[in-house]
Amino acid sequence: MAQQRRVVITGMATINPLGDDLDVYYNNLIAGKSGVKRWTTLDTSNVDCKIGGDLGDYDCAAALEALRATLDPDLHKRLRKLFRTMTLPNKTATLCAIKAWRDAGLFDTSVRPADDRISVMVGGHNFNSRYVLEQNLQFLKEPAFIDPLYGIEALDPNIPGTICEVLGARGPAYNLGAACASGNIALRDGFRDIVTGECEVSVVAGGFWDMNEPDLNAMGTLSALVIDPYFQDHPEEASRPFDHKRCGFVPSHGAAALVIEDYERAKKRGAPIWAEVLAVAANSNANHLPAPVSEAMGSLMKRVIELAGIAPSEVEYVNCHATGTPLGDIKELDAIKYALGEQAFKIKLNAPKSMLGHTCWSAPLVEMIGGILQMKHGRLHATTNIEQLAPEVDLDVCAAGPQATTARTMLKNSFGFGGLNCCSLIRLVD
């Protein structure tokens, strides 16, 4: 049954290996540009996976300065002060939240919702891995010289807390962690805040997972990452969903934010509307191991379609989770066929991780924004690095290059470690 209150996306922003501007991001997707390179901000001398979408040196101060002309001077001054002590994940999530808020036109105080009707949902966990490791090593060396704000800055809830402070939001605010499904899980709660009427607006955000060297080593030990020596020297070729040589995913930095709000409210204030969130649903594999289960994923896709009140034949495009692992990509295709039936063979799918790498906790939001931009422009990006399709791939994954599209309804998949799954349905609004 369709929801009574409609929920629309009125603001979007992202920082990822393909750009920190929506137009630049879209153009790089269509151009097939890779954001994967060798790590320079992490010491990978003892790590087999030496490649990733490295934004560890992203200049947050410059990005904030670029916003000066569009922000209230007092807010900009306060942000500059906050940025002195904030961690990289907090800075990137906050920057995206500010840019999405601006994109939604909500800095105009005449259209601002009541403070207690604004929620902030941050998707992700363990954001500050590198910072925590650095502080622990410093403590072992000389305890007196650890960051005096370590007890605050290291905590994940500091991110929604900061976004609330900056935007003056006094509604529900917290983190939601579901590994690589976190961004969609956060959207699920923000969506529910509006559908229930508890809030009028929700900011759904995710910052960089500032991973450290042990994180890379641990995932490499699990054979989850690309460790093939050839790809360490050819990083732009390493992320290859659906290809017969796929051998793992490539970790990347990425942040994103959406502003979602009640459709009637958005329409009344003349807000720009990017798309409508039809439904968001989640389930689990009942198995904590990182082994995808096509039955669970397919059942979830069916469920989100049912919640949206549409037929499977109305799903016109799938923005895949597809990480480039040997098992995961095929299990996802099996699930899509189970959920959509014959419709699966009539539509196009693509895998943004082929260019972005895997932006981890923020991946659902980063990739959803890319999917919305593609539908808006009427052109889908290629799934790059496909030299030869895996023999099990029998759906159109845009292997031949960018494709024209009239799609208006997108299924966005995300499947996280721990067997935690979340899918959303997004539709352009006439």
C-alpha positions in Angstrom: 0.0 0.0 0.0 1.4 3.4 -0.9 2.1 5.8 1.9 -0.3 8.7 2.5 2.4 11.3 3.0 4.7 11.6 0.0 8.4 12.2 0.7 10.6 14.0 -1.8 14.3 14.8 -2.1 14.9 18.6 -2.3 18.6 18.8 -1.6 21.7 16.7 -2.6 25.4 17.0 -2.1 28.4 14.6 -2.3 32.2 14.5 -2.0 33.6 11.4 -3.7 36.5 10.3 -5.8 34.8 11.6 -9.0 34.0 15.1 -7.7 32.5 17.3 -5.0 30.1 19.1 -7.4 27.0 17.5 -8.8 27.7 18.4 -12.4 31.3 17.3 -12.2 30.3 14.0 -10.6 27.7 13.3 -13.3 30.0 14.2 -16.1 32.8 12.0 -14.8 30.4 9.1 -14.4 29.3 9.4 -18.0 32.9 9.9 -19.2 33.9 6.6 -17.5 36.5 8.2 -15.4 38.1 6.2 -12.6 38.6 7.7 -9.1 40.8 4.8 -8.0 44.6 5.3 -7.5 47.4 4.2 -5.2 47.0 5.3 -1.6 49.2 8.2 -0.7 47.6 9.2 2.7 47.9 5.6 4.1 51.1 3.6 4.5 50.4 0.4 2.6 53.9 -1.0 2.7 52.6 -3.8 4.8 49.2 -4.2 3.1 48.5 -6.2 0.0 45.8 -3.8 -1.2 47.6 -0.6 -2.1 44.8 1.1 -4.1 41.6 3.0 -3.3 39.6 6.1 -3.8 42.0 8.1 -1.7 40.6 11.5 -0.5 42.5 11.5 2.8 44.0 14.9 1.8 40.7 16.5 0.8 40.9 20.2 1.6 37.9 20.7 3.8 39.0 24.2 4.7 39.0 25.2 1.0 35.6 23.6 0.5 34.2 25.6 3.4 35.8 28.8 2.1 34.1 28.2 -1.3 30.7 28.4 0.6 31.5 31.7 2.3 29.4 33.8 -0.2 26.3 31.7 0.3 26.4 31.4 4.1 25.5 33.8 6.8 28.7 35.4 8.0 28.2 34.3 11.6 27.5 30.7 10.5 30.6 30.6 8.4 32.7 32.0 11.2 31.3 29.4 13.6 32.0 26.6 11.1 35.6 27.8 10.7 36.0 27.5 14.4 34.4 24.1 14.6 36.6 22.8 11.7 39.8 23.4 13.8 39.1 20.3 15.9 36.6 18.2 13.8 37.7 14.9 12.3 37.7 14.3 8.6 34.5 12.2 8.7 32.7 14.9 10.6 33.9 17.7 8.3 32.9 15.9 5.2 29.4 14.9 6.5 28.8 18.4 7.7 30.0 20.0 4.4 27.6 17.7 2.5 24.7 18.5 4.9 25.3 22.3 4.5 25.5 22.0 0.7 22.4 19.8 0.5 20.5 22.3 2.9 21.6 25.1 0.6 20.5 23.1 -2.5 17.1 22.7 -0.9 16.8 26.4 -0.4 16.4 26.0 3.3 18.8 28.8 4.4 15.9 31.1 3.4 14.5 31.6 6.9 11.0 32.3 5.5 10.6 28.7 4.5 12.5 27.1 7.4 10.6 24.4 9.3 10.3 24.5 13.0 13.6 23.4 14.6 12.0 20.4 16.4 10.5 19.2 13.1 13.9 18.6 11.5 15.6 15.3 12.0 19.2 14.3 11.3 20.1 10.7 10.3 23.7 9.8 9.8 24.5 6.5 8.2 27.6 4.7 9.4 29.8 3.7 12.3 33.5 3.4 13.3 34.0 6.5 11.2 37.2 7.6 12.8 39.4 4.5 12.6 42.5 6.3 11.5 42.1 9.1 14.1 41.5 6.5 16.9 44.6 4.5 15.9 46.7 7.6 15.9 45.5 8.6 19.4 46.1 5.1 20.7 49.6 5.1 19.3 50.2 8.5 20.8 49.0 7.3 24.2 51.4 4.4 24.2 54.2 6.8 23.3 53.3 9.7 25.5 49.8 9.9 27.1 50.0 13.7 27.8 50.0 14.5 24.1 46.9 12.8 22.9 44.2 15.1 21.5 42.4 16.6 24.5 39.1 16.4 22.7 39.7 12.7 21.8 36.8 11.7 24.1 34.4 13.7 22.0 35.8 13.8 18.5 36.3 10.0 18.2 32.6 9.3 18.9 30.3 8.6 16.0 27.4 10.6 17.6 29.5 13.7 17.3 28.6 13.8 13.6 24.8 14.1 13.9 25.4 16.4 16.9 27.5 18.7 14.9 25.1 18.8 11.9 22.3 19.6 14.4 24.3 22.4 15.9 25.2 23.9 12.5 21.6 23.7 11.1 19.8 24.4 14.3 17.9 21.0 14.1 16.2 19.9 17.4 14.3 16.9 16.2 15.4 13.2 16.3 19.1 12.8 15.6 21.4 9.7 15.7 23.7 7.3 13.9 22.5 4.2 12.0 25.1 1.5 11.3 24.6 -1.3 8.9 28.0 -1.5 7.2 27.7 -0.8 3.5 23.9 -0.5 3.7 24.2 2.3 6.3 23.2 5.1 3.9 20.0 3.4 2.9 19.2 2.5 6.5 19.6 6.2 7.4 17.2 7.1 4.6 14.7 4.6 6.0 14.5 6.3 9.3 14.4 9.8 7.8 11.7 8.7 5.5 9.7 7.3 8.4 10.1 10.5 10.4 8.3 12.3 7.6 5.7 9.6 6.8 4.6 9.5 10.4 4.3 13.3 10.6 6.9 13.5 13.4 9.1 15.7 11.2 8.7 17.8 8.1 12.3 17.7 7.0 15.1 15.2 7.5 18.8 15.5 6.7 20.2 12.1 5.7 24.0 12.2 5.7 27.1 10.1 5.7 30.8 11.1 6.0 34.0 9.4 5.0 35.0 6.2 6.7 38.5 7.3 7.6 39.9 3.9 7.4 43.4 2.9 8.6 46.0 0.4 7.6 44.9 -2.4 9.8 41.4 -2.0 8.4 42.8 -2.5 4.9 44.9 -5.5 6.0 41.9 -7.2 7.8 39.7 -6.9 4.8 42.4 -8.1 2.5 43.0 -11.1 4.7 39.3 -11.9 4.2 39.9 -11.8 0.5 37.3 -9.1 0.2 39.7 -6.5 -1.4 41.5 -6.5 -4.7 45.0 -7.8 -3.9 46.0 -9.1 -7.3 49.5 -7.7 -8.0 48.6 -6.6 -11.5 45.9 -4.2 -10.3 48.1 -2.6 -7.7 50.0 -1.2 -10.7 46.9 -0.5 -12.7 44.4 0.8 -10.1 42.0 2.3 -12.6 41.3 -1.2 -13.9 40.9 -2.9 -10.4 37.2 -2.3 -9.7 35.4 -4.5 -12.2 31.8 -5.6 -11.3 30.4 -8.3 -13.5 33.7 -9.0 -15.3 35.1 -12.5 -15.4 38.3 -11.2 -13.7 36.5 -9.5 -10.8 38.4 -10.4 -7.6 37.2 -8.1 -4.8 36.2 -4.5 -4.1 38.3 -1.4 -3.9 37.8 0.8 -0.7 37.2 4.5 -1.2 36.4 7.7 0.7 33.0 9.2 0.1 30.4 11.4 1.7 26.9 12.5 0.8 23.8 14.1 2.1 20.1 14.3 1.1 17.5 16.7 2.3 14.1 15.0 2.2 10.8 16.6 3.1 7.0 16.3 2.9 5.9 16.7 -0.7 3.1 19.1 0.1 5.4 21.3 2.1 8.0 21.3 -0.6 5.5 22.1 -3.3 4.0 24.9 -1.3 7.3 26.6 -0.8 8.3 26.1 -4.5 11.2 23.9 -3.6 13.3 22.3 -6.3 12.4 18.6 -6.3 15.0 16.1 -7.4 13.0 12.9 -7.0 10.5 11.1 -4.7 11.3 8.4 -2.2 8.6 5.8 -2.8 9.7 3.3 -0.2 12.7 2.0 1.8 12.9 -1.5 3.2 15.5 -3.6 5.1 16.1 -7.2 6.2 18.9 -9.5 7.2 20.4 -12.8 6.1 20.3 -14.2 9.7 24.0 -14.9 9.2 26.7 -12.5 10.3 29.3 -13.7 7.8 29.9 -11.6 4.6 28.2 -14.1 2.4 25.3 -12.7 0.2 22.1 -14.6 0.2 20.1 -14.1 -3.0 16.8 -15.3 -1.5 17.0 -12.7 1.2 18.0 -9.9 -1.2 15.3 -10.9 -3.7 12.6 -11.0 -1.0 13.7 -7.6 0.1 13.4 -6.1 -3.4 9.9 -7.6 -3.7 9.0 -6.1 -0.3 10.2 -2.6 -1.2 8.2 -2.7 -4.4 5.1 -3.9 -2.5 5.6 -1.1 0.1 5.8 1.5 -2.8 2.5 0.2 -4.1 3.8 -0.3 -7.6 4.2 -3.3 -9.9 7.6 -4.9 -10.7 7.1 -3.8 -14.3 7.3 -0.2 -13.1 10.9 -0.6 -12.0 12.9 0.8 -15.0 16.5 0.9 -13.7 18.6 -0.8 -11.1 21.6 1.0 -9.5 23.4 -2.0 -8.3 25.4 -2.6 -5.1 27.8 -4.7 -7.3 31.1 -4.5 -5.5 33.2 -6.7 -7.9 33.3 -9.8 -5.6 33.1 -13.1 -7.4 30.0 -14.3 -5.4 28.2 -11.0 -4.6 27.7 -9.7 -8.1 26.0 -12.9 -9.3 23.9 -13.3 -6.2 22.6 -9.8 -6.7 21.6 -10.5 -10.3 19.9 -13.7 -9.2 17.9 -11.6 -6.6 17.0 -9.0 -9.2 15.6 -11.7 -11.5 13.7 -13.3 -8.6 12.1 -9.9 -7.7 11.4 -8.5 -11.1 10.8 -11.6 -13.2 10.7 -10.8 -17.0 11.1 -7.1 -16.3 14.7 -7.8 -15.2 15.5 -8.7 -18.9 13.9 -5.5 -20.2 15.8 -2.9 -18.2 19.3 -1.6 -17.7 21.5 -2.0 -14.7 24.9 -0.4 -13.9 27.5 -0.5 -11.2 28.9 2.9 -10.0 31.6 1.2 -8.0 33.4 0.3 -11.2 34.5 4.0 -11.2 34.0 5.2 -7.6 35.4 2.1 -5.8 33.4 1.3 -2.7 32.6 4.4 -0.7 31.5 2.1 2.2 29.0 3.4 4.7 28.1 6.4 2.4 27.9 4.3 -0.7 24.1 4.0 -1.0 23.7 7.8 -0.8 26.7 8.6 -3.0 25.4 6.2 -5.6 21.8 7.2 -5.3 22.7 10.8 -6.1 24.5 9.5 -9.2 21.5 7.5 -10.2 19.1 10.4 -9.8 21.4 12.6 -11.9 21.5 9.9 -14.6 17.7 9.7 -14.8 17.4 13.5 -14.8 19.8 13.7 -17.7 18.4 10.7 -19.6 21.7 8.9 -19.8 23.2 6.0 -17.9 26.9 5.5 -17.3 28.7 2.4 -18.4 29.8 -0.3 -16.0 33.5 0.1 -16.7 36.3 -2.4 -16.8 34.3 -5.1 -18.3 36.6 -6.8 -20.7 34.6 -10.0 -20.8 31.3 -10.5 -19.0 31.2 -13.3 -16.5 29.3 -16.2 -18.0 26.5 -16.0 -15.4 25.7 -12.4 -16.4 22.5 -12.4 -18.5 21.1 -9.0 -17.8 22.0 -5.6 -19.4 24.6 -4.1 -17.1 25.6 -1.3 -19.5 28.8 -3.1 -20.5 29.0 -1.5 -24.0 29.2 2.1 -22.8 26.8 4.9 -21.7 23.2 4.4 -22.7 20.3 6.7 -23.3 17.4 6.1 -20.9 13.9 7.2 -20.3 13.9 5.5 -16.9 12.1 7.4 -14.1 12.0 4.8 -11.4 15.2 3.4 -9.8 15.8 0.5 -7.4 18.9 1.3 -5.3 20.4 -1.8 -3.7 22.8 -2.0 -0.7 24.0 -5.1 1.1 26.3 -4.8 4.0 28.7 -7.0 5.9 26.8 -8.8 8.8 24.1 -9.8 6.3 22.4 -6.4 6.6 20.4 -5.4 3.5 18.5 -2.3 2.6 16.9 -1.2 -0.7 15.1 1.9 -1.7 12.8 2.9 -4.6 13.3 6.4 -6.1 11.1 8.0 -8.8 11.5 11.3 -10.7 8.6 13.7 -10.1 6.7 15.2 -13.0 
